[in-house]
């Protein structure tokens, strides 16, 4: 059910797989979904579900810390007539939709892979839709499947760098 809290993973927990089945998380301050540092996170989007994350000023909707990798994939095999799971993430004030926060550091080891699902990501204030927040950096972003709609704002790319923020391959 919708709630006004946040989801935050501890640093250094290593590989973790989370199945999302209709999570809504909006916060006025800070990050809605913080993946921590030095983690390998897989998000599985269950068929027919919608998941929404919106963060506060300067934060990505789904925020990757230094050295964290994120893989987004469908959670179930195709099921005739049941749509793939959906994920919508919005950053504010320079944060990416999915990726790094505004001024997200200089570590380029964070990386992202999208293999499935229906993804909508919107950065704000110079943040990219998927990738780096304003003034931060991001490692490689790879798209292998799914349906992706990503948009940045005020100089932020849809997929890639935020304003003044380089991204890997």
N, CA and C atoms as an extended XYZ file, in Angstrom:
507
Properties=species:S:1:pos:R:3:atomname:S:1:resname:S:1:resid:I:1 pbc="F F F"
N         0.836       -1.184        0.000 N   UNK     1
C         0.000        0.000        0.000 CA  UNK     1
C         0.877        1.241        0.000 C   UNK     1
N         0.371        2.368       -0.509 N   UNK     2
C         1.164        3.598       -0.480 CA  UNK     2
C         1.537        3.970        0.951 C   UNK     2
N         2.735        4.504        1.105 N   UNK     3
C         3.170        4.971        2.407 CA  UNK     3
C         4.112        6.142        2.206 C   UNK     3
N         4.374        6.893        3.272 N   UNK     4
C         5.191        8.090        3.125 CA  UNK     4
C         6.608        7.877        3.638 C   UNK     4
N         7.013        6.649        3.766 N   UNK     5
C         8.365        6.340        4.214 CA  UNK     5
C         9.314        6.183        3.052 C   UNK     5
N        10.429        5.551        3.327 N   UNK     6
C        11.443        5.323        2.305 CA  UNK     6
C        11.973        3.909        2.455 C   UNK     6
N        12.630        3.441        1.410 N   UNK     7
C        13.311        2.151        1.448 CA  UNK     7
C        14.800        2.456        1.355 C   UNK     7
N        15.568        1.929        2.283 N   UNK     8
C        17.014        2.177        2.291 CA  UNK     8
C        17.748        0.874        2.586 C   UNK     8
N        18.660        0.495        1.681 N   UNK     9
C        19.486       -0.687        1.893 CA  UNK     9
C        20.777       -0.283        2.583 C   UNK     9
N        21.270       -1.128        3.441 N   UNK    10
C        22.556       -0.899        4.102 CA  UNK    10
C        23.678       -0.987        3.080 C   UNK    10
N        24.800       -0.380        3.399 N   UNK    11
C        25.989       -0.467        2.552 CA  UNK    11
C        26.631       -1.843        2.691 C   UNK    11
N        27.209       -2.328        1.591 N   UNK    12
C        28.030       -3.527        1.624 CA  UNK    12
C        27.312       -4.829        1.879 C   UNK    12
N        26.024       -4.929        1.579 N   UNK    13
C        25.331       -6.204        1.791 CA  UNK    13
C        25.533       -7.175        0.630 C   UNK    13
N        26.109       -6.683       -0.474 N   UNK    14
C        26.398       -7.563       -1.606 CA  UNK    14
C        25.179       -7.790       -2.475 C   UNK    14
N        25.044       -9.005       -3.054 N   UNK    15
C        23.919       -9.285       -3.950 CA  UNK    15
C        22.591       -9.356       -3.196 C   UNK    15
N        21.581       -8.690       -3.738 N   UNK    16
C        20.236       -8.741       -3.163 CA  UNK    16
C        19.222       -8.665       -4.309 C   UNK    16
N        18.176       -9.480       -4.207 N   UNK    17
C        17.121       -9.512       -5.214 CA  UNK    17
C        15.815       -9.136       -4.533 C   UNK    17
N        15.135       -8.117       -5.080 N   UNK    18
C        13.875       -7.641       -4.513 CA  UNK    18
C        12.786       -7.721       -5.562 C   UNK    18
N        11.655       -8.337       -5.213 N   UNK    19
C        10.503       -8.383       -6.104 CA  UNK    19
C         9.559       -7.248       -5.722 C   UNK    19
N         9.265       -6.377       -6.678 N   UNK    20
C         8.350       -5.255       -6.435 CA  UNK    20
C         6.969       -5.629       -6.952 C   UNK    20
N         5.983       -5.466       -6.074 N   UNK    21
C         4.620       -5.874       -6.421 CA  UNK    21
C         3.623       -4.774       -6.081 C   UNK    21
N         3.887       -3.561       -6.553 N   UNK    22
C         2.954       -2.464       -6.326 CA  UNK    22
C         3.379       -1.535       -5.206 C   UNK    22
N         4.631       -1.143       -5.176 N   UNK    23
C         5.159       -0.252       -4.148 CA  UNK    23
C         4.998        1.201       -4.602 C   UNK    23
N         4.491        2.054       -3.717 N   UNK    24
C         4.441        3.487       -3.959 CA  UNK    24
C         5.167        4.169       -2.818 C   UNK    24
N         6.164        4.984       -3.153 N   UNK    25
C         6.981        5.623       -2.124 CA  UNK    25
C         7.326        7.047       -2.571 C   UNK    25
N         6.739        8.036       -1.891 N   UNK    26
C         7.004        9.454       -2.175 CA  UNK    26
C         7.487       10.119       -0.894 C   UNK    26
N         8.587       10.848       -1.019 N   UNK    27
C         9.093       11.574        0.145 CA  UNK    27
C         9.352       13.024       -0.234 C   UNK    27
N         9.154       13.929        0.711 N   UNK    28
C         9.393       15.354        0.484 CA  UNK    28
C        10.870       15.701        0.621 C   UNK    28
N        11.586       14.995        1.507 N   UNK    29
C        13.014       15.234        1.731 CA  UNK    29
C        13.762       13.915        1.669 C   UNK    29
N        14.968       13.958        1.111 N   UNK    30
C        15.788       12.753        1.037 CA  UNK    30
C        15.372       11.844       -0.101 C   UNK    30
N        15.904       10.632       -0.089 N   UNK    31
C        15.653        9.680       -1.161 CA  UNK    31
C        14.522        8.719       -0.842 C   UNK    31
N        13.729        8.389       -1.857 N   UNK    32
C        12.634        7.434       -1.690 CA  UNK    32
C        13.152        6.005       -1.627 C   UNK    32
N        14.124        5.674       -2.498 N   UNK    33
C        14.647        4.305       -2.568 CA  UNK    33
C        16.157        4.402       -2.709 C   UNK    33
N        16.857        4.186       -1.610 N   UNK    34
C        18.316        4.305       -1.556 CA  UNK    34
C        18.914        2.906       -1.598 C   UNK    34
N        19.708        2.617       -2.636 N   UNK    35
C        20.257        1.273       -2.823 CA  UNK    35
C        21.567        1.049       -2.080 C   UNK    35
N        22.047        2.049       -1.360 N   UNK    36
C        23.272        1.891       -0.596 CA  UNK    36
C        24.513        1.887       -1.470 C   UNK    36
N        25.662        1.628       -0.824 N   UNK    37
C        26.951        1.588       -1.529 CA  UNK    37
C        27.466        0.158       -1.563 C   UNK    37
N        28.190       -0.150       -2.651 N   UNK    38
C        28.837       -1.463       -2.808 CA  UNK    38
C        27.847       -2.619       -2.741 C   UNK    38
N        26.667       -2.455       -3.346 N   UNK    39
C        25.656       -3.513       -3.414 CA  UNK    39
C        25.398       -3.900       -4.861 C   UNK    39
N        24.890       -5.098       -5.065 N   UNK    40
C        24.486       -5.583       -6.384 CA  UNK    40
C        22.997       -5.906       -6.294 C   UNK    40
N        22.163       -4.952       -6.743 N   UNK    41
C        20.718       -5.014       -6.539 CA  UNK    41
C        20.016       -5.417       -7.832 C   UNK    41
N        19.132       -6.408       -7.725 N   UNK    42
C        18.251       -6.787       -8.829 CA  UNK    42
C        16.824       -6.497       -8.405 C   UNK    42
N        16.124       -5.689       -9.199 N   UNK    43
C        14.712       -5.402       -8.968 CA  UNK    43
C        13.894       -6.191       -9.979 C   UNK    43
N        12.990       -7.027       -9.495 N   UNK    44
C        12.114       -7.810      -10.347 CA  UNK    44
C        10.725       -7.194      -10.302 C   UNK    44
N        10.210       -6.824      -11.471 N   UNK    45
C         8.906       -6.176      -11.567 CA  UNK    45
C         7.855       -7.234      -11.885 C   UNK    45
N         7.011       -7.550      -10.918 N   UNK    46
C         5.989       -8.580      -11.099 CA  UNK    46
C         4.958       -8.143      -12.144 C   UNK    46
N         4.545       -9.074      -12.986 N   UNK    47
C         3.563       -8.791      -14.040 CA  UNK    47
C         2.313       -8.143      -13.452 C   UNK    47
N         1.818       -7.132      -14.160 N   UNK    48
C         0.573       -6.476      -13.798 CA  UNK    48
C         0.670       -5.504      -12.633 C   UNK    48
N         1.873       -5.250      -12.118 N   UNK    49
C         2.006       -4.322      -10.993 CA  UNK    49
C         2.614       -3.005      -11.447 C   UNK    49
N         2.344       -1.951      -10.668 N   UNK    50
C         2.923       -0.625      -10.920 CA  UNK    50
C         3.646       -0.193       -9.657 C   UNK    50
N         4.861        0.310       -9.829 N   UNK    51
C         5.705        0.731       -8.717 CA  UNK    51
C         6.155        2.160       -8.968 C   UNK    51
N         6.096        3.002       -7.925 N   UNK    52
C         6.371        4.417       -8.112 CA  UNK    52
C         7.253        4.932       -6.986 C   UNK    52
N         8.340        5.672       -7.362 N   UNK    53
C         9.258        6.260       -6.396 CA  UNK    53
C         9.506        7.719       -6.761 C   UNK    53
N         9.316        8.615       -5.808 N   UNK    54
C         9.572       10.044       -6.019 CA  UNK    54
C        10.327       10.583       -4.811 C   UNK    54
N        11.511       11.162       -5.082 N   UNK    55
C        12.381       11.634       -4.012 CA  UNK    55
C        12.318       13.138       -3.825 C   UNK    55
N        12.956       13.591       -2.746 N   UNK    56
C        13.035       15.006       -2.436 CA  UNK    56
C        14.157       15.699       -3.185 C   UNK    56
N        14.299       16.964       -2.926 N   UNK    57
C        15.264       17.849       -3.582 CA  UNK    57
C        16.681       17.268       -3.576 C   UNK    57
N        17.272       17.157       -4.783 N   UNK    58
C        18.659       16.721       -4.922 CA  UNK    58
C        18.861       15.218       -4.977 C   UNK    58
N        17.800       14.440       -4.832 N   UNK    59
C        17.924       12.982       -4.802 CA  UNK    59
C        17.293       12.334       -6.025 C   UNK    59
N        17.872       11.206       -6.429 N   UNK    60
C        17.291       10.395       -7.496 CA  UNK    60
C        16.081        9.641       -6.943 C   UNK    60
N        15.127        9.341       -7.811 N   UNK    61
C        13.968        8.539       -7.395 CA  UNK    61
C        14.411        7.185       -6.863 C   UNK    61
N        15.311        6.535       -7.598 N   UNK    62
C        16.009        5.334       -7.132 CA  UNK    62
C        17.484        5.688       -7.197 C   UNK    62
N        18.122        5.731       -6.027 N   UNK    63
C        19.463        6.281       -5.893 CA  UNK    63
C        20.523        5.192       -5.722 C   UNK    63
N        21.520        5.199       -6.621 N   UNK    64
C        22.652        4.279       -6.531 CA  UNK    64
C        23.804        4.969       -5.824 C   UNK    64
N        24.337        4.334       -4.797 N   UNK    65
C        25.515        4.847       -4.124 CA  UNK    65
C        26.777        4.406       -4.842 C   UNK    65
N        27.923        4.841       -4.358 N   UNK    66
C        29.212        4.471       -4.946 CA  UNK    66
C        29.353        2.948       -5.014 C   UNK    66
N        29.761        2.456       -6.180 N   UNK    67
C        30.046        1.043       -6.356 CA  UNK    67
C        28.837        0.123       -6.417 C   UNK    67
N        27.641        0.685       -6.491 N   UNK    68
C        26.430       -0.145       -6.540 CA  UNK    68
C        26.011       -0.395       -7.981 C   UNK    68
N        25.583       -1.637       -8.244 N   UNK    69
C        25.031       -1.967       -9.557 CA  UNK    69
C        23.544       -2.258       -9.392 C   UNK    69
N        22.789       -1.913      -10.423 N   UNK    70
C        21.346       -2.139      -10.427 CA  UNK    70
C        20.970       -2.851      -11.715 C   UNK    70
N        20.200       -3.930      -11.578 N   UNK    71
C        19.607       -4.629      -12.717 CA  UNK    71
C        18.094       -4.595      -12.526 C   UNK    71
N        17.358       -4.124      -13.548 N   UNK    72
C        15.898       -4.113      -13.513 CA  UNK    72
C        15.417       -5.112      -14.557 C   UNK    72
N        14.520       -6.012      -14.136 N   UNK    73
C        14.053       -7.068      -15.028 CA  UNK    73
C        12.597       -7.391      -14.716 C   UNK    73
N        11.948       -8.054      -15.649 N   UNK    74
C        10.594       -8.519      -15.374 CA  UNK    74
C        10.688       -9.609      -14.323 C   UNK    74
N         9.663       -9.723      -13.500 N   UNK    75
C         9.688      -10.689      -12.418 CA  UNK    75
C         9.054      -12.009      -12.762 C   UNK    75
N         8.331      -12.059      -13.870 N   UNK    76
C         7.623      -13.269      -14.270 CA  UNK    76
C         7.797      -13.451      -15.766 C   UNK    76
N         7.653      -14.682      -16.251 N   UNK    77
C         7.672      -14.872      -17.715 CA  UNK    77
C         6.439      -14.206      -18.329 C   UNK    77
N         6.489      -13.903      -19.637 N   UNK    78
C         5.318      -13.302      -20.295 CA  UNK    78
C         4.077      -14.153      -20.037 C   UNK    78
N         2.953      -13.470      -19.780 N   UNK    79
C         1.712      -14.163      -19.469 CA  UNK    79
C         0.619      -13.539      -20.322 C   UNK    79
N         0.215      -14.228      -21.359 N   UNK    80
C        -0.754      -13.720      -22.324 CA  UNK    80
C        -1.799      -12.799      -21.729 C   UNK    80
N        -1.755      -11.551      -22.090 N   UNK    81
C        -2.741      -10.573      -21.653 CA  UNK    81
C        -2.382       -9.822      -20.382 C   UNK    81
N        -1.457      -10.333      -19.563 N   UNK    82
C        -1.055       -9.624      -18.346 CA  UNK    82
C         0.182       -8.801      -18.680 C   UNK    82
N         0.112       -7.473      -18.493 N   UNK    83
C         1.258       -6.628      -18.873 CA  UNK    83
C         2.467       -6.855      -17.958 C   UNK    83
N         3.641       -6.558      -18.509 N   UNK    84
C         4.857       -6.574      -17.698 CA  UNK    84
C         4.702       -5.593      -16.539 C   UNK    84
N         5.454       -5.813      -15.483 N   UNK    85
C         5.464       -4.894      -14.358 CA  UNK    85
C         6.016       -3.539      -14.776 C   UNK    85
N         5.552       -2.489      -14.125 N   UNK    86
C         5.962       -1.124      -14.463 CA  UNK    86
C         6.669       -0.478      -13.278 C   UNK    86
N         7.643        0.371      -13.615 N   UNK    87
C         8.414        1.117      -12.622 CA  UNK    87
C         8.510        2.562      -13.089 C   UNK    87
N         8.084        3.497      -12.235 N   UNK    88
C         8.207        4.928      -12.498 CA  UNK    88
C         9.032        5.541      -11.381 C   UNK    88
N        10.067        6.309      -11.752 N   UNK    89
C        10.930        6.941      -10.756 CA  UNK    89
C        11.209        8.383      -11.155 C   UNK    89
N        11.094        9.295      -10.190 N   UNK    90
C        11.310       10.722      -10.430 CA  UNK    90
C        12.242       11.299       -9.378 C   UNK    90
N        13.259       12.018       -9.866 N   UNK    91
C        14.145       12.760       -8.968 CA  UNK    91
C        13.718       14.216       -8.950 C   UNK    91
N        14.219       14.959       -7.973 N   UNK    92
C        13.934       16.388       -7.908 CA  UNK    92
C        15.229       17.152       -7.679 C   UNK    92
N        15.253       18.390       -8.118 N   UNK    93
C        16.338       19.310       -7.812 CA  UNK    93
C        17.717       18.829       -8.215 C   UNK    93
N        17.840       18.256       -9.409 N   UNK    94
C        19.135       17.802       -9.905 CA  UNK    94
C        19.339       16.308       -9.821 C   UNK    94
N        18.439       15.589       -9.181 N   UNK    95
C        18.551       14.134       -9.089 CA  UNK    95
C        18.065       13.459      -10.353 C   UNK    95
N        18.671       12.326      -10.677 N   UNK    96
C        18.211       11.517      -11.808 CA  UNK    96
C        16.907       10.815      -11.415 C   UNK    96
N        16.175       10.344      -12.417 N   UNK    97
C        15.015        9.501      -12.119 CA  UNK    97
C        15.496        8.199      -11.487 C   UNK    97
N        16.405        7.514      -12.190 N   UNK    98
C        17.065        6.311      -11.678 CA  UNK    98
C        18.555        6.524      -11.888 C   UNK    98
N        19.339        6.491      -10.841 N   UNK    99
C        20.780        6.687      -10.985 CA  UNK    99
C        21.370        7.400       -9.798 C   UNK    99
N        22.092        8.471      -10.088 N   UNK   100
C        22.836        9.168       -9.038 CA  UNK   100
C        22.120       10.431       -8.600 C   UNK   100
N        22.363       10.797       -7.349 N   UNK   101
C        21.822       12.032       -6.799 CA  UNK   101
C        22.565       13.231       -7.400 C   UNK   101
N        22.035       14.421       -7.188 N   UNK   102
C        22.727       15.644       -7.580 CA  UNK   102
C        24.054       15.707       -6.835 C   UNK   102
N        25.128       16.074       -7.547 N   UNK   103
C        26.477       16.114       -6.970 CA  UNK   103
C        26.844       14.755       -6.383 C   UNK   103
N        26.456       13.674       -7.086 N   UNK   104
C        26.582       12.299       -6.600 CA  UNK   104
C        27.974       11.729       -6.510 C   UNK   104
N        28.987       12.531       -6.341 N   UNK   105
C        30.331       12.007       -6.148 CA  UNK   105
C        31.071       11.780       -7.454 C   UNK   105
N        32.286       11.302       -7.358 N   UNK   106
C        33.168       11.112       -8.520 CA  UNK   106
C        33.431        9.641       -8.843 C   UNK   106
N        32.769        8.735       -8.151 N   UNK   107
C        32.972        7.311       -8.363 CA  UNK   107
C        32.201        6.839       -9.602 C   UNK   107
N        32.919        6.325      -10.590 N   UNK   108
C        32.285        5.868      -11.834 CA  UNK   108
C        32.054        4.368      -11.853 C   UNK   108
N        32.081        3.704      -10.701 N   UNK   109
C        31.900        2.259      -10.688 CA  UNK   109
C        30.439        1.847      -10.587 C   UNK   109
N        29.538        2.767      -10.263 N   UNK   110
C        28.117        2.442      -10.241 CA  UNK   110
C        27.659        2.174      -11.662 C   UNK   110
N        26.822        1.144      -11.834 N   UNK   111
C        26.387        0.778      -13.182 CA  UNK   111
C        24.942        0.266      -13.151 C   UNK   111
N        24.334        0.273      -14.347 N   UNK   112
C        22.936       -0.095      -14.446 CA  UNK   112
C        22.681       -0.952      -15.676 C   UNK   112
N        21.785       -1.924      -15.530 N   UNK   113
C        21.367       -2.805      -16.617 CA  UNK   113
C        19.851       -2.917      -16.566 C   UNK   113
N        19.193       -2.654      -17.690 N   UNK   114
C        17.746       -2.831      -17.775 CA  UNK   114
C        17.483       -3.945      -18.779 C   UNK   114
N        16.822       -5.023      -18.293 N   UNK   115
C        16.550       -6.195      -19.136 CA  UNK   115
C        15.074       -6.395      -19.412 C   UNK   115
N        14.199       -5.787      -18.625 N   UNK   116
C        12.777       -6.015      -18.836 CA  UNK   116
C        11.929       -5.078      -18.004 C   UNK   116
N        10.629       -5.124      -18.255 N   UNK   117
C         9.682       -4.263      -17.562 CA  UNK   117
C         9.374       -3.024      -18.370 C   UNK   117
N         8.460       -2.233      -17.845 N   UNK   118
C         8.074       -0.962      -18.453 CA  UNK   118
C         8.598        0.129      -17.516 C   UNK   118
N         9.620        0.860      -17.981 N   UNK   119
C        10.336        1.807      -17.134 CA  UNK   119
C        10.064        3.236      -17.600 C   UNK   119
N         9.665        4.096      -16.663 N   UNK   120
C         9.523        5.525      -16.907 CA  UNK   120
C        10.385        6.244      -15.876 C   UNK   120
N        11.318        7.058      -16.348 N   UNK   121
C        12.232        7.743      -15.432 CA  UNK   121
C        12.355        9.206      -15.826 C   UNK   121
N        12.227       10.088      -14.839 N   UNK   122
C        12.294       11.519      -15.111 CA  UNK   122
C        13.224       12.195      -14.112 C   UNK   122
N        14.273       12.828      -14.668 N   UNK   123
C        15.174       13.637      -13.853 CA  UNK   123
C        14.662       15.063      -13.812 C   UNK   123
N        15.197       15.851      -12.883 N   UNK   124
C        14.742       17.233      -12.742 CA  UNK   124
C        15.922       18.150      -12.459 C   UNK   124
N        15.796       19.407      -12.852 N   UNK   125
C        16.786       20.422      -12.506 CA  UNK   125
C        18.192       20.114      -12.963 C   UNK   125
N        18.345       19.493      -14.128 N   UNK   126
C        19.662       19.138      -14.647 CA  UNK   126
C        20.010       17.671      -14.467 C   UNK   126
N        19.137       16.890      -13.840 N   UNK   127
C        19.358       15.455      -13.700 CA  UNK   127
C        18.859       14.701      -14.912 C   UNK   127
N        19.503       13.566      -15.223 N   UNK   128
C        19.065       12.740      -16.344 CA  UNK   128
C        17.885       11.866      -15.917 C   UNK   128
N        17.180       11.319      -16.901 N   UNK   129
C        16.128       10.361      -16.591 CA  UNK   129
C        16.731        9.093      -16.002 C   UNK   129
N        17.715        8.531      -16.700 N   UNK   130
C        18.450        7.342      -16.245 CA  UNK   130
C        19.920        7.658      -16.377 C   UNK   130
N        20.651        7.669      -15.263 N   UNK   131
C        22.084        7.955      -15.314 CA  UNK   131
C        22.514        8.868      -14.190 C   UNK   131
N        23.229        9.928      -14.548 N   UNK   132
C        23.828       10.819      -13.547 CA  UNK   132
C        22.907       11.971      -13.179 C   UNK   132
N        22.975       12.359      -11.926 N   UNK   133
C        22.331       13.577      -11.471 CA  UNK   133
C        23.202       14.770      -11.826 C   UNK   133
N        22.675       15.961      -11.669 N   UNK   134
C        23.406       17.192      -11.970 CA  UNK   134
C        24.728       17.222      -11.196 C   UNK   134
N        25.846       17.396      -11.932 N   UNK   135
C        27.151       17.532      -11.311 CA  UNK   135
C        27.757       16.253      -10.765 C   UNK   135
N        27.111       15.112      -10.962 N   UNK   136
C        27.643       13.834      -10.484 CA  UNK   136
C        28.223       13.017      -11.623 C   UNK   136
N        28.530       11.778      -11.373 N   UNK   137
C        29.014       10.873      -12.409 CA  UNK   137
C        28.292        9.542      -12.269 C   UNK   137
N        28.377        8.750      -13.328 N   UNK   138
C        27.741        7.430      -13.353 CA  UNK   138
C        28.571        6.538      -14.243 C   UNK   138
N        28.646        5.277      -13.919 N   UNK   139
C        29.314        4.302      -14.774 CA  UNK   139
C        28.414        3.915      -15.928 C   UNK   139
N        28.648        2.760      -16.550 N   UNK   140
C        27.897        2.360      -17.734 CA  UNK   140
C        26.410        2.119      -17.473 C   UNK   140
N        25.604        2.460      -18.468 N   UNK   141
C        24.169        2.186      -18.474 CA  UNK   141
C        23.898        1.320      -19.701 C   UNK   141
N        23.307        0.125      -19.491 N   UNK   142
C        23.062       -0.817      -20.580 CA  UNK   142
C        21.582       -1.146      -20.647 C   UNK   142
N        21.004       -1.058      -21.848 N   UNK   143
C        19.607       -1.428      -22.076 CA  UNK   143
C        19.579       -2.650      -22.984 C   UNK   143
N        19.013       -3.741      -22.492 N   UNK   144
C        18.933       -4.967      -23.287 CA  UNK   144
C        17.501       -5.396      -23.568 C   UNK   144
N        16.533       -4.783      -22.925 N   UNK   145
C        15.148       -5.182      -23.137 CA  UNK   145
C        14.219       -4.262      -22.382 C   UNK   145
N        12.951       -4.602      -22.423 N   UNK   146
C        11.939       -3.798      -21.769 CA  UNK   146
C        11.516       -2.626      -22.629 C   UNK   146
N        10.647       -1.809      -22.075 N   UNK   147
C        10.181       -0.584      -22.707 CA  UNK   147
C        10.609        0.564      -21.807 C   UNK   147
N        11.369        1.516      -22.362 N   UNK   148
C        11.948        2.581      -21.548 CA  UNK   148
C        11.542        3.947      -22.096 C   UNK   148
N        11.050        4.799      -21.193 N   UNK   149
C        10.737        6.191      -21.499 CA  UNK   149
C        11.478        7.028      -20.464 C   UNK   149
N        12.540        7.696      -20.879 N   UNK   150
C        13.374        8.449      -19.951 CA  UNK   150
C        13.539        9.887      -20.429 C   UNK   150
N        13.403       10.835      -19.507 N   UNK   151
C        13.574       12.242      -19.874 CA  UNK   151
C        14.324       12.979      -18.764 C   UNK   151
N        15.229       13.855      -19.215 N   UNK   152
C        15.944       14.728      -18.297 CA  UNK   152
C        15.369       16.121      -18.403 C   UNK   152
N        15.912       17.009      -17.616 N   UNK   153
C        15.398       18.371      -17.602 CA  UNK   153
C        16.558       19.344      -17.443 C   UNK   153
N        16.451       20.510      -18.052 N   UNK   154
C        17.431       21.596      -17.908 CA  UNK   154
C        18.860       21.131      -18.156 C   UNK   154
N        19.068       20.442      -19.268 N   UNK   155
C        20.411       20.007      -19.648 CA  UNK   155
C        20.719       18.567      -19.307 C   UNK   155
N        19.836       17.870      -18.612 N   UNK   156
C        20.034       16.452      -18.312 CA  UNK   156
C        19.548       15.601      -19.471 C   UNK   156
N        20.290       14.553      -19.797 N   UNK   157
C        19.918       13.657      -20.898 CA  UNK   157
C        18.763       12.751      -20.472 C   UNK   157
N        18.070       12.198      -21.452 N   UNK   158
C        17.080       11.165      -21.154 CA  UNK   158
C        17.781        9.966      -20.530 C   UNK   158
N        18.812        9.467      -21.226 N   UNK   159
C        19.649        8.382      -20.726 CA  UNK   159
C        21.082        8.846      -20.860 C   UNK   159
N        21.808        8.929      -19.755 N   UNK   160
C        23.197        9.368      -19.808 CA  UNK   160
C        23.517       10.359      -18.725 C   UNK   160
N        24.173       11.452      -19.122 N   UNK   161
C        24.677       12.418      -18.154 CA  UNK   161
C        23.673       13.473      -17.772 C   UNK   161
N        23.823       13.943      -16.548 N   UNK   162
C        23.099       15.115      -16.105 CA  UNK   162
C        23.902       16.348      -16.496 C   UNK   162
N        23.400       17.521      -16.193 N   UNK   163
C        24.104       18.764      -16.493 CA  UNK   163
C        25.468       18.746      -15.806 C   UNK   163
N        26.550       18.830      -16.596 N   UNK   164
C        27.888       18.804      -16.052 CA  UNK   164
C        28.272       17.472      -15.443 C   UNK   164
N        27.650       16.388      -15.906 N   UNK   165
C        27.850       15.077      -15.292 CA  UNK   165
C        28.139       14.018      -16.352 C   UNK   165
N        29.363       13.497      -16.420 N   UNK   166
C        29.679       12.458      -17.402 CA  UNK   166
C        29.180       11.076      -16.987 C   UNK   166
N        28.978       10.238      -17.992 N   UNK   167
C        28.520        8.861      -17.768 CA  UNK   167
C        29.408        7.935      -18.569 C   UNK   167
N        29.594        6.699      -18.083 N   UNK   168
C        30.363        5.686      -18.813 CA  UNK   168
C        29.631        5.274      -20.078 C   UNK   168
N        29.998        4.133      -20.634 N   UNK   169
C        29.396        3.655      -21.886 CA  UNK   169
C        27.897        3.491      -21.764 C   UNK   169
